[in-house]
Amino acid sequence: MQSEFNPHADVVSFANMDVRLVAGVQDDHERDLTILDMTVNPKGGAPLHRSLDEEKTFVLTQGALQFTVGDTTREVVVGDTVNVAKGDLHGFMNATDAPARMLLVSTPARHDAFFRAMAALPVPHDPQAVRDICRTYRQEIVGL
């Protein structure tokens, strides 16, 4: 990694989330991790899914989310951290009327590329296009 200031990270949007791509494989430098600054708008979030190659840590910095890991669903509030091992079922939803915000750190780097690909799809999403992106980035969405 090269030392630098990075005030102009890209922002992508999908699933009623606005995601600032702080670090990952799509920037100018090879990295070992992805860092995403995620704003999850009301009724937004990620469906239950598995990330087959990535370990993830989520840190809630604003609001509250309903977060599922495995068979357990809990309300996650500011300051809470959720760790998800690669391959474990997880998902989250903002059931409130206010935006929630969290940092996601995942390793190895590449989750930012998945977010870019999903954000580039036309809405409504073609299910086969979503399946193709999931296959490319080794994500499995439950029920897709």
Secondary structure, 3 states (H helix, E strand, C coil): CCCCCCCCCCEEEECCEEEEEEECCCCCCCCCCEEEEEEECCCCEEEEEEECCCEEEEEEEECEEEEEECCEEEEEECCCEEEECCCCCEEEECCCCCCEEEEEEEECCCHHHHHHHHHCCCCCCCHHHHHHHHHHCCEEECCC
